[in-house]
Amino acid sequence: LGSYPVETLTARTKAALEEGGVREVWLSSEDTGAYGRDIDATLAKLASEHLLPHFPKHGASMMRIGMTNPPFMLDSLREIADVLRHPACFKFLHIPVQSGSNDVLLRMNREYTVEEFERVVDTLQSYVPELEVSTD
């Protein structure tokens, strides 16, 4: 894991938004939910405290959060929901389920269970009813 520093992402986002014409800013990686685990940061704090405050209030620019696996959201579901409710954040997440069988998930070396996947989706949709979830 190699997370970009919060300051770098903040400066790049702010500069892009100030240039004008930027319609979307995507936070994307192999697993976006793991952001910051190596630098004592979190995806939720990055988005809510450092990035979203720079987005215009009129909705000309939006932020999209990339794919994240269930284990990296379990400890911050409320905070992720707060980010997703922000008017400048798309109400969309890609959360891979991979299989509906815990035995298969274990054999695939996935670090989550079907129940954890369900908890993530159910909890986020309870906080953000308009949330759209895609999976594979």
Summary of the structure (lengths in Angstrom):
residues: 136
radius of gyration: 15.3
end to end distance: 22.6
largest distance: 49.8
contacts: 387
relative contact order: 0.15
helix: 47%
strand: 11%
